[in-house]
Amino acid sequence: MCGIVGYIGQEDTKEILLNGLEKLEYRGYDSAGIATLNGGVNISKVKGRIATLREAVDENIHSTLGIGHTRWATHGAPSKENAHPHQSTSGRFTIVHNGVIENYMDVKNEYLADVELKSETDTEIIVQLIEVLNNELQDVNAAFRKAVNLLTGSYAIALIDAEDENTIYVAKNKSPLLVGLGEDFNAVASDSMAALHITDQFLELMDKETVLLRREEVIIQDPNGKNVTREPFTAELDTTDIEKGTYPHFMLKEIDEQPFVIRKIIQQYKNEDDQIKLDPEIREAMKQCDRIYIIAAGTSYHAGLLGKQFIEKLANIPVEVHVASEFSYNMPLLSEKPLFIYISQSGETADSRSVLVQTKELGHPALTITNVPGSTLSREADYTLHLHAGPEIAVASTKAYTAQMAVLAILAVDTARAKGLELDFDPMQELAIVANAMEALTDQKEALEELAKDYLPTTRNCFFIGRGIDFYVGLEGSLKLKEISYIQAEGFAGGELKHGTIALIEEGTPVIALATQKNVNYSIRGNVQEVEARGANSMIISMKGLNKDGDAFVIPHVHDLLTPLVSVIPLQLISYYAALHRDCDVDKPRNLAKSVTVE
């Protein structure tokens, strides 16, 4: 997701905007820009980083009103032309926007047939629409409100009018946006982090609300145009809560960050020629091995199970996945040229390090995939791949898990290409689609909260079933649920039900089934019928294109191999809300630690 910062007050705007945008860099972005107003609109925007934008900004321009933006490309390639801010044809209106406008083509065809567009973005459609409507209504606020009411999708918008140096027009739907309050100034930002350098007082905005942001007042209006009053909240300034921002829990924040993490991974593992950027020594180690042994624990073990699928199906290298604590005391017969891959969010997992010490003594090469490059596993292994997920504070891992799968997929494709294998699979393009799908899912929290209420209100146990890679995702879903809600949850292969597990099904037992794979779609649905015949309360989560009437939830379509990165999002959120409604400590579940540093 992109980031927005806006300011209207007494101070020079440029540095306030640039500092705010720097605080939003964690979200992942490919271009950035600011617009300031002082007798005219001055726009600076670049493809690239905030540091490049700083160099492009004219230091001689002084302004006390402006808006800024970091963009991750969705509609239109990363470019200066597609970077925000965007302007209407006359130059009167200037806009920054987060989100995705689903009906932008309908709006374009109905209202903008005669308007020549300068970019490929859905954002420009909004600003051009506002100008067309204002020409008709001769009332900017009315035009702004009518325009956003015509939009379908997600948006966070900040708009300035070249003829009005006293107002920033703001609107929100599904995409996060806050108003920051100050003395003789006000601000708008996607995240409180972006404005904490000027204020700790914030107003939360609700979906479909619009705002008139002025130096000495903030007017919030509901979808019917009625003024809304709301008390501000204080964003605490200790370092822990600053990282959490305005989220009630780190886990929810980290679930929401997953699209940004995937985009960050794409940035970090892609070179200027849009090819995979990887240490040549890692590439060579992958080529030379005759078998890969993935060593991990907990959630990282589940990521390893999916990594096995990526590597075997794409790179044709056999892979074994082992629980670190078991491997350490029961090492199997090894191949002649093994490569060990250690997966660990913290890079400090004691069980995995124990195995690393043993395999190093045997002279076998080791690769660590971790979120902490300077960690023990990273230092002691031969090679490291960084997850670039940012600090993960909640004990229940979410964004590190999906980052692990993304990096493993990139590694698999790079190895396949290095071996000269032909692939009809572009990992960067497919991961970009995954990031968009993730974002669409994190916007559907209310629906997933209702599912948690309906299926898991007071239950003592829950089963997850799936076939193929859906089985592995079910293992992770069951772990999330048991970790934070204390519901006894287990994941099973659908075909194993009749070999024992189905004896545990009784009236009302919740069973969550994943159906994202075409080749086993009917098989898993048959398993659902089996448990329903025994009284189970079943929930099917399917992928678009494979969905059937009655499915509880449908995820967007992505590449079959990468569905685990998307299908896990509903399971994470259902687990979160199940724990929340049981008054559990979501971020710090009992008896668990974030980094397991003892065996």
C-alpha positions as CSV (number, residue, x, y, z in Angstrom):
1,M,0.0,0.0,0.0
2,C,1.1,3.5,-0.6
3,G,1.5,6.3,2.0
4,I,0.0,9.8,2.3
5,V,1.1,12.8,4.3
6,G,-0.6,16.2,4.2
7,Y,0.0,19.4,6.2
8,I,-1.7,22.8,6.5
9,G,-0.3,25.3,9.1
10,Q,2.3,28.0,9.7
11,E,5.6,26.1,9.1
12,D,7.3,25.5,5.8
13,T,5.7,22.3,4.4
14,K,8.5,20.7,2.5
15,E,10.5,19.2,5.4
16,I,7.4,18.1,7.2
17,L,6.2,16.2,4.2
18,L,9.5,14.6,3.4
19,N,10.0,13.5,7.0
20,G,6.6,12.1,7.1
21,L,7.2,10.1,3.9
22,E,10.4,8.7,5.2
23,K,8.4,7.3,8.2
24,L,6.2,5.5,5.6
25,E,9.1,3.9,3.7
26,Y,8.5,0.6,5.5
27,R,5.4,0.1,3.4
28,G,7.3,-0.5,0.2
29,Y,7.1,1.9,-2.7
30,D,8.6,2.6,-6.1
31,S,8.0,6.4,-6.6
32,A,7.3,9.4,-4.4
33,G,6.2,13.0,-4.8
34,I,5.0,16.2,-3.0
35,A,2.8,19.1,-4.0
36,T,3.0,22.5,-2.2
37,L,0.7,25.5,-2.7
38,N,1.7,29.1,-2.5
39,G,0.3,31.3,-5.3
40,G,0.4,28.2,-7.4
41,V,1.0,24.5,-7.2
42,N,4.6,23.2,-7.2
43,I,5.0,19.5,-7.8
44,S,8.1,17.4,-7.4
45,K,8.0,13.7,-8.0
46,V,10.4,10.9,-8.9
47,K,10.6,7.3,-9.7
48,G,12.7,6.0,-6.8
49,R,13.4,6.8,-3.2
50,I,12.7,9.7,-0.8
51,A,16.3,10.6,-0.9
52,T,16.0,11.2,-4.7
53,L,12.9,13.2,-4.1
54,R,14.7,15.4,-1.6
55,E,17.2,16.3,-4.3
56,A,14.4,17.2,-6.7
57,V,12.5,19.5,-4.4
58,D,13.2,23.2,-5.0
59,E,14.5,24.6,-1.7
60,N,13.6,28.1,-2.6
61,I,9.8,27.5,-2.6
62,H,8.1,28.3,0.7
63,S,4.7,26.9,1.4
64,T,2.5,26.3,4.4
65,L,0.1,23.8,2.7
66,G,1.0,20.6,0.9
67,I,0.5,16.9,0.3
68,G,2.9,14.0,-0.3
69,H,2.8,10.4,-1.4
70,T,4.8,7.2,-1.7
71,R,3.4,4.9,-4.5
72,W,3.6,1.2,-5.1
73,A,2.5,0.6,-8.7
74,T,-0.8,-1.0,-9.4
75,H,-2.4,0.8,-12.3
76,G,0.5,1.7,-14.6
77,A,4.2,0.9,-14.4
78,P,6.5,2.6,-11.9
79,S,7.4,5.9,-13.6
80,K,7.6,9.6,-12.9
81,E,4.4,10.1,-15.0
82,N,2.5,7.6,-12.9
83,A,3.9,8.9,-9.6
84,H,1.6,11.0,-7.4
85,P,0.6,13.8,-7.0
86,H,-1.7,13.9,-10.1
87,Q,-3.4,17.0,-11.5
88,S,-6.6,17.7,-13.4
89,T,-6.3,19.0,-16.9
90,S,-6.5,22.7,-15.9
91,G,-4.0,22.2,-13.1
92,R,-6.5,23.5,-10.6
93,F,-6.8,20.3,-8.6
94,T,-4.0,18.1,-7.3
95,I,-4.5,14.7,-5.6
96,V,-2.7,11.9,-3.8
97,H,-4.5,8.6,-3.4
98,N,-4.0,5.2,-1.8
99,G,-6.1,2.1,-2.7
100,V,-7.7,0.6,-5.8
101,I,-10.7,2.1,-7.6
102,E,-12.5,-0.9,-9.0
103,N,-14.9,1.0,-11.3
104,Y,-12.4,3.5,-12.7
105,M,-13.0,2.4,-16.3
106,D,-16.8,2.9,-15.8
107,V,-16.1,6.4,-14.4
108,K,-13.7,7.1,-17.3
109,N,-16.2,6.0,-19.9
110,E,-19.2,7.8,-18.4
111,Y,-17.6,11.1,-17.3
112,L,-14.2,11.5,-18.9
113,A,-14.7,10.5,-22.6
114,D,-13.4,13.9,-23.7
115,V,-10.6,14.2,-21.2
116,E,-7.0,13.4,-22.3
117,L,-5.3,11.5,-19.5
118,K,-1.6,11.9,-18.8
119,S,-1.0,8.7,-16.8
120,E,-2.1,5.1,-16.6
121,T,-3.4,5.4,-13.1
122,D,-6.8,5.0,-11.6
123,T,-5.9,8.0,-9.4
124,E,-5.9,10.5,-12.3
125,I,-9.5,9.4,-13.0
126,I,-10.5,10.7,-9.5
127,V,-8.9,14.2,-9.9
128,Q,-10.2,14.6,-13.5
129,L,-13.7,13.5,-12.3
130,I,-13.6,16.2,-9.5
131,E,-12.8,18.9,-12.1
132,V,-15.6,17.8,-14.4
133,L,-18.1,17.8,-11.5
134,N,-16.9,21.1,-10.2
135,N,-17.3,22.7,-13.6
136,E,-20.9,21.5,-13.4
137,L,-21.7,22.2,-9.7
138,Q,-19.4,25.3,-9.1
139,D,-18.8,24.0,-5.6
140,V,-15.6,22.2,-4.8
141,N,-16.8,20.5,-1.6
142,A,-20.0,19.3,-3.4
143,A,-17.9,18.1,-6.4
144,F,-15.5,16.3,-4.1
145,R,-18.2,14.5,-2.1
146,K,-20.1,13.5,-5.3
147,A,-16.9,12.2,-6.9
148,V,-16.0,9.9,-3.9
149,N,-19.6,8.7,-3.8
150,L,-19.2,7.5,-7.4
151,L,-16.1,5.5,-6.6
152,T,-16.2,1.8,-5.8
153,G,-13.2,0.2,-4.1
154,S,-10.7,1.4,-1.6
155,Y,-9.3,4.9,-1.2
156,A,-7.6,7.3,1.0
157,I,-7.5,10.7,-0.7
158,A,-6.0,14.2,-0.1
159,L,-6.8,16.9,-2.6
160,I,-5.8,20.6,-2.8
161,D,-7.3,23.3,-4.9
162,A,-5.0,25.9,-6.5
163,E,-7.6,28.6,-5.8
164,D,-8.0,27.8,-2.1
165,E,-4.9,28.0,0.2
166,N,-7.0,27.3,3.3
167,T,-8.2,23.7,2.7
168,I,-7.1,20.2,2.1
169,Y,-10.0,17.9,1.0
170,V,-9.8,14.4,2.5
171,A,-11.8,11.2,2.1
172,K,-11.4,7.6,3.2
173,N,-12.8,4.2,2.4
174,K,-11.1,0.9,3.5
175,S,-7.6,2.4,3.2
176,P,-6.2,3.7,6.5
177,L,-6.1,7.5,7.1
178,L,-5.8,9.7,10.2
179,V,-6.0,13.4,10.9
180,G,-3.3,14.8,13.1
181,L,-4.2,17.8,15.3
182,G,-1.9,20.7,16.3
183,E,-1.9,24.3,17.4
184,D,-2.5,26.5,14.3
185,F,-2.0,23.5,12.1
186,N,-3.5,20.2,11.1
187,A,-2.2,17.2,9.2
188,V,-3.4,14.0,7.5
189,A,-1.4,10.7,7.3
190,S,-1.8,7.1,6.4
191,D,-0.1,6.2,9.7
192,S,0.5,8.1,12.9
193,M,4.2,7.3,12.5
194,A,4.2,9.8,9.6
195,A,3.1,12.7,11.8
196,L,4.5,11.9,15.2
197,H,7.3,14.4,14.6
198,I,4.7,17.2,14.8
199,T,1.8,15.9,16.9
200,D,0.7,13.0,19.1
201,Q,-3.0,13.9,18.8
202,F,-5.1,12.1,16.1
203,L,-8.6,11.7,14.9
204,E,-9.6,8.4,13.5
205,L,-11.6,8.5,10.2
206,M,-14.3,6.1,9.3
207,D,-15.1,4.6,5.9
208,K,-17.0,6.9,3.5
209,E,-16.3,10.0,5.6
210,T,-15.0,13.3,4.0
211,V,-13.0,16.0,5.8
212,L,-12.3,19.7,5.3
213,L,-8.8,20.1,6.8
214,R,-7.9,23.7,7.7
215,R,-5.3,25.4,9.8
216,E,-7.6,26.0,12.8
217,E,-10.4,23.5,12.2
218,V,-11.3,20.0,11.0
219,I,-14.7,19.4,9.7
220,I,-15.7,15.7,9.3
221,Q,-18.8,14.8,7.4
222,D,-20.5,11.4,7.1
223,P,-21.8,10.0,3.8
224,N,-25.0,12.0,4.1
225,G,-23.1,15.3,4.6
226,K,-23.8,15.5,8.3
227,N,-21.0,16.9,10.5
228,V,-19.4,14.4,12.9
229,T,-17.7,15.2,16.2
230,R,-15.1,12.8,17.5
231,E,-12.7,12.9,20.4
232,P,-9.0,12.7,19.5
233,F,-6.7,10.0,20.8
234,T,-3.1,10.3,22.0
235,A,-0.5,8.3,20.2
236,E,1.9,7.3,23.1
237,L,5.6,8.2,22.5
238,D,7.3,5.2,24.0
239,T,9.2,3.2,21.4
240,T,7.0,0.1,21.6
241,D,3.7,1.8,21.0
242,I,5.2,4.0,18.3
243,E,6.0,0.8,16.4
244,K,2.4,-0.3,16.9
245,G,1.0,3.0,15.7
246,T,-2.7,3.2,16.2
247,Y,-3.4,-0.5,16.0
248,P,-4.8,-2.2,19.0
249,H,-2.4,-5.1,18.6
250,F,0.9,-5.7,16.9
251,M,-0.5,-8.9,15.3
252,L,-3.2,-7.0,13.5
253,K,-0.7,-4.4,12.3
254,E,1.7,-7.1,11.1
255,I,-1.1,-8.9,9.2
256,D,-1.9,-5.6,7.5
257,E,1.8,-5.1,6.6
258,Q,2.1,-8.3,4.6
259,P,1.3,-6.7,1.2
260,F,4.0,-4.1,1.9
261,V,6.5,-6.8,2.9
262,I,5.9,-8.7,-0.3
263,R,6.5,-5.5,-2.3
264,K,9.6,-4.8,-0.3
265,I,10.9,-8.3,-1.1
266,I,10.3,-7.7,-4.8
267,Q,12.3,-4.5,-4.6
268,Q,15.1,-6.1,-2.8
269,Y,15.4,-9.2,-4.9
270,K,15.1,-7.5,-8.3
271,N,17.8,-5.7,-10.2
272,E,17.6,-2.8,-12.7
273,D,16.9,-5.2,-15.5
274,D,13.9,-6.7,-13.6
275,Q,15.9,-9.9,-13.1
276,I,16.3,-11.8,-9.8
277,K,19.1,-10.3,-7.8
278,L,20.8,-13.0,-5.7
279,D,24.3,-13.7,-4.3
280,P,26.0,-15.8,-7.0
281,E,27.5,-18.0,-4.3
282,I,24.0,-19.0,-3.2
283,R,23.0,-19.7,-6.7
284,E,26.0,-22.0,-7.2
285,A,25.4,-23.8,-3.9
286,M,21.9,-24.5,-5.0
287,K,23.1,-25.8,-8.3
288,Q,25.7,-28.1,-6.9
289,C,23.7,-29.8,-4.2
290,D,22.0,-33.1,-4.8
291,R,19.4,-32.7,-2.0
292,I,18.2,-29.9,0.2
293,Y,17.4,-30.3,3.9
294,I,15.2,-27.5,5.3
295,I,15.5,-27.2,9.1
296,A,13.0,-25.1,11.0
297,A,10.5,-25.0,13.8
298,G,6.8,-23.9,14.3
299,T,5.6,-21.5,11.7
300,S,8.9,-21.5,9.9
301,Y,8.6,-25.3,9.6
302,H,5.2,-24.8,7.8
303,A,6.9,-22.3,5.5
304,G,9.6,-24.9,4.8
305,L,6.9,-27.5,3.8
306,L,5.7,-25.1,1.1
307,G,9.3,-24.2,0.2
308,K,9.8,-27.9,-0.6
309,Q,6.9,-27.7,-3.1
310,F,8.4,-24.6,-4.7
311,I,11.9,-26.0,-5.1
312,E,10.9,-29.5,-6.2
313,K,8.3,-28.4,-8.7
314,L,10.3,-25.5,-10.2
315,A,14.0,-26.5,-9.7
316,N,13.7,-30.3,-9.7
317,I,15.8,-30.7,-6.6
318,P,14.6,-33.2,-3.9
319,V,13.9,-31.6,-0.6
320,E,13.4,-32.9,2.9
321,V,11.8,-30.8,5.7
322,H,12.7,-31.5,9.3
323,V,11.6,-30.2,12.7
324,A,14.9,-28.8,14.1
325,S,14.5,-30.3,17.6
326,E,14.0,-33.8,16.1
327,F,16.8,-33.6,13.5
328,S,19.3,-32.5,16.2
329,Y,18.9,-35.8,18.0
330,N,17.9,-38.1,15.2
331,M,19.9,-37.2,12.1
332,P,18.8,-39.2,9.0
333,L,21.1,-40.7,6.4
334,L,22.3,-37.7,4.4
335,S,23.0,-37.5,0.6
336,E,26.5,-37.0,-0.8
337,K,26.2,-33.3,-1.5
338,P,23.5,-31.8,0.8
339,L,22.7,-28.2,1.3
340,F,21.1,-27.1,4.6
341,I,18.6,-24.3,4.6
342,Y,17.7,-22.9,8.1
343,I,14.5,-20.9,8.3
344,S,14.0,-18.7,11.3
345,Q,12.3,-15.3,11.9
346,S,14.7,-14.3,14.6
347,G,17.7,-16.2,13.5
348,E,18.2,-17.2,17.1
349,T,16.2,-20.5,17.3
350,A,18.3,-22.7,19.6
351,D,17.1,-26.0,18.1
352,S,18.1,-24.9,14.6
353,R,21.4,-23.7,15.8
354,S,22.1,-27.0,17.3
355,V,21.6,-28.7,13.9
356,L,23.8,-26.0,12.3
357,V,26.7,-26.7,14.6
358,Q,26.5,-30.4,13.8
359,T,26.2,-30.0,10.0
360,K,29.1,-27.5,10.0
361,E,31.3,-30.1,11.8
362,L,30.4,-32.4,8.9
363,G,31.5,-29.8,6.4
364,H,28.0,-29.2,4.8
365,P,27.1,-25.7,3.4
366,A,24.4,-23.8,5.1
367,L,22.0,-21.1,4.1
368,T,19.9,-19.1,6.6
369,I,16.7,-17.4,5.7
370,T,15.9,-14.9,8.4
371,N,14.4,-11.6,9.3
372,V,17.5,-10.5,11.3
373,P,20.7,-10.5,9.2
374,G,23.1,-10.1,12.1
375,S,21.6,-13.0,14.1
376,T,23.4,-16.1,15.2
377,L,22.1,-18.3,12.5
378,S,23.0,-15.7,9.9
379,R,26.5,-15.1,11.2
380,E,27.3,-18.8,11.5
381,A,25.8,-20.0,8.2
382,D,27.7,-19.7,4.9
383,Y,25.0,-17.6,3.3
384,T,22.0,-15.5,4.3
385,L,18.8,-14.4,2.6
386,H,17.0,-11.5,4.3
387,L,13.2,-11.5,4.7
388,H,12.9,-7.7,4.8
389,A,9.8,-8.0,6.8
390,G,10.7,-5.4,9.4
391,P,10.4,-6.0,13.2
392,E,7.8,-8.6,14.0
393,I,6.7,-8.0,17.6
394,A,3.6,-10.3,18.0
395,V,4.5,-13.8,19.2
396,A,2.3,-15.4,16.6
397,S,4.2,-14.9,13.3
398,T,2.3,-13.6,10.3
399,K,4.3,-11.3,8.0
400,A,7.6,-13.3,8.6
401,Y,5.8,-16.5,7.5
402,T,4.5,-15.1,4.2
403,A,7.9,-13.4,3.6
404,Q,9.6,-16.8,4.1
405,M,7.4,-18.3,1.4
406,A,8.0,-15.4,-1.0
407,V,11.8,-15.6,-0.6
408,L,11.7,-19.4,-1.0
409,A,9.7,-19.0,-4.2
410,I,12.2,-16.5,-5.6
411,L,15.1,-18.9,-4.6
412,A,13.4,-21.8,-6.4
413,V,12.9,-19.8,-9.6
414,D,16.4,-18.5,-9.6
415,T,17.8,-22.0,-9.2
416,A,15.6,-23.3,-12.0
417,R,16.9,-20.6,-14.3
418,A,20.5,-21.2,-13.2
419,K,20.0,-24.9,-14.2
420,G,18.7,-23.9,-17.6
421,L,15.1,-25.0,-16.9
422,E,12.4,-23.3,-18.9
423,L,9.7,-21.8,-16.7
424,D,6.4,-20.1,-17.5
425,F,6.5,-18.3,-14.2
426,D,7.7,-14.8,-13.4
427,P,8.0,-14.7,-9.6
428,M,8.1,-10.9,-9.4
429,Q,4.9,-10.4,-11.5
430,E,3.1,-13.2,-9.6
431,L,4.2,-11.9,-6.2
432,A,2.9,-8.4,-7.2
433,I,-0.5,-10.0,-7.9
434,V,-0.2,-11.8,-4.5
435,A,0.4,-8.4,-2.8
436,N,-2.7,-6.9,-4.3
437,A,-4.7,-9.9,-3.3
438,M,-3.4,-9.7,0.3
439,E,-4.4,-6.1,0.4
440,A,-7.9,-6.9,-0.8
441,L,-8.2,-9.5,1.9
442,T,-7.0,-7.3,4.7
443,D,-9.7,-4.9,3.7
444,Q,-12.3,-7.5,4.6
445,K,-11.8,-7.7,8.3
446,E,-15.4,-7.3,9.2
447,A,-16.5,-10.3,7.2
448,L,-13.7,-12.5,8.7
449,E,-14.6,-11.3,12.2
450,E,-18.2,-12.4,11.6
451,L,-16.9,-15.8,10.5
452,A,-14.9,-16.1,13.7
453,K,-18.0,-15.2,15.7
454,D,-20.2,-17.6,13.8
455,Y,-17.9,-20.7,13.8
456,L,-15.7,-20.2,16.9
457,P,-17.8,-18.5,19.6
458,T,-17.4,-21.0,22.5
459,T,-15.9,-24.1,20.8
460,R,-13.3,-26.2,22.6
461,N,-11.7,-27.6,19.4
462,C,-11.5,-27.0,15.7
463,F,-10.1,-28.9,12.7
464,F,-8.5,-27.7,9.5
465,I,-8.4,-29.9,6.4
466,G,-6.9,-29.5,3.0
467,R,-5.2,-31.5,0.3
468,G,-1.8,-30.8,-1.3
469,I,-0.4,-27.4,-0.4
470,D,-3.7,-26.5,1.3
471,F,-2.9,-29.2,3.9
472,Y,0.2,-27.3,4.8
473,V,-1.6,-24.0,5.0
474,G,-4.2,-25.7,7.3
475,L,-1.3,-26.7,9.6
476,E,-0.3,-23.1,9.9
477,G,-4.0,-22.0,10.4
478,S,-4.4,-24.5,13.2
479,L,-1.2,-23.3,14.8
480,K,-2.3,-19.6,14.7
481,L,-5.7,-20.5,16.3
482,K,-4.2,-22.6,19.1
483,E,-1.4,-20.1,19.8
484,I,-3.5,-17.1,20.5
485,S,-7.1,-18.3,21.3
486,Y,-6.2,-21.5,23.2
487,I,-8.7,-23.5,21.1
488,Q,-7.5,-27.0,20.6
489,A,-6.9,-26.9,16.8
490,E,-5.4,-29.5,14.5
491,G,-4.6,-29.6,10.8
492,F,-5.1,-32.8,8.8
493,A,-4.8,-34.0,5.2
494,G,-8.4,-34.4,3.9
495,G,-7.8,-38.0,2.8
496,E,-6.7,-39.0,6.3
497,L,-10.0,-38.2,7.9
498,K,-11.4,-41.6,7.4
499,H,-8.2,-43.2,8.8
500,G,-9.0,-42.1,12.3
501,T,-9.6,-38.4,12.7
502,I,-13.2,-38.5,11.7
503,A,-13.9,-40.3,15.0
504,L,-13.5,-36.9,16.7
505,I,-16.2,-35.2,14.7
506,E,-19.4,-34.6,16.7
507,E,-22.4,-32.3,16.5
508,G,-21.2,-28.7,16.0
509,T,-17.5,-29.5,15.6
510,P,-16.0,-26.6,13.5
511,V,-14.1,-27.8,10.5
512,I,-12.3,-25.3,8.2
513,A,-11.5,-26.6,4.8
514,L,-9.3,-25.0,2.2
515,A,-10.1,-25.4,-1.5
516,T,-7.6,-23.5,-3.7
517,Q,-6.2,-26.3,-5.9
518,K,-8.1,-27.4,-9.0
519,N,-6.8,-30.9,-9.1
520,V,-8.2,-31.8,-5.6
521,N,-11.2,-29.4,-5.5
522,Y,-13.8,-32.1,-5.7
523,S,-11.9,-34.4,-3.4
524,I,-11.7,-31.9,-0.5
525,R,-15.4,-31.0,-1.0
526,G,-16.1,-34.7,-0.7
527,N,-14.3,-34.7,2.6
528,V,-16.4,-31.7,3.8
529,Q,-19.5,-33.7,3.0
530,E,-18.1,-36.6,5.1
531,V,-17.7,-34.4,8.2
532,E,-21.0,-32.7,7.7
533,A,-22.7,-36.0,7.7
534,R,-21.3,-36.5,11.2
535,G,-22.7,-33.1,12.4
536,A,-19.7,-30.9,11.7
537,N,-20.1,-27.1,11.3
538,S,-18.0,-26.7,8.2
539,M,-16.5,-23.5,6.6
540,I,-15.0,-23.7,3.1
541,I,-12.5,-21.1,2.1
542,S,-12.0,-21.3,-1.7
543,M,-10.2,-19.5,-4.5
544,K,-12.1,-17.5,-7.1
545,G,-12.8,-19.7,-10.0
546,L,-13.1,-22.8,-7.9
547,N,-15.7,-21.5,-5.5
548,K,-19.2,-22.9,-5.2
549,D,-22.4,-21.7,-3.7
550,G,-22.3,-21.8,0.0
551,D,-18.6,-21.3,0.4
552,A,-18.0,-19.2,3.5
553,F,-15.2,-17.0,2.0
554,V,-13.6,-16.6,-1.4
555,I,-10.0,-15.4,-1.9
556,P,-8.8,-13.6,-5.1
557,H,-7.3,-15.7,-7.8
558,V,-3.5,-16.0,-7.8
559,H,-1.0,-18.5,-9.3
560,D,-1.8,-22.0,-8.0
561,L,1.7,-22.4,-6.5
562,L,1.5,-19.1,-4.5
563,T,-2.0,-19.6,-3.1
564,P,-0.6,-20.3,0.4
565,L,0.6,-16.7,0.7
566,V,-3.0,-15.6,0.2
567,S,-5.1,-18.3,1.7
568,V,-3.4,-17.9,5.0
569,I,-4.6,-14.3,5.4
570,P,-8.2,-15.3,6.3
571,L,-6.9,-17.9,8.7
572,Q,-4.7,-15.3,10.4
573,L,-7.6,-12.9,10.8
574,I,-10.1,-15.5,11.9
575,S,-7.6,-16.6,14.6
576,Y,-7.0,-13.0,15.6
577,Y,-10.8,-12.3,16.1
578,A,-11.4,-15.6,17.8
579,A,-8.7,-14.7,20.4
580,L,-10.0,-11.1,20.6
581,H,-13.5,-12.2,21.5
582,R,-12.2,-14.6,24.1
583,D,-10.3,-11.7,25.8
584,C,-7.0,-13.4,25.2
585,D,-3.7,-11.6,25.1
586,V,-3.3,-11.6,21.3
587,D,0.3,-10.3,21.1
588,K,1.6,-12.2,24.1
589,P,-0.1,-15.6,24.4
590,R,0.6,-17.6,27.6
591,N,3.6,-19.8,27.8
592,L,5.1,-18.6,24.5
593,A,8.0,-16.4,23.6
594,K,8.8,-14.7,20.3
595,S,12.3,-16.1,19.9
596,V,12.9,-19.6,21.3
597,T,16.5,-19.4,22.4
598,V,16.6,-22.5,24.5
599,E,16.2,-26.1,23.4
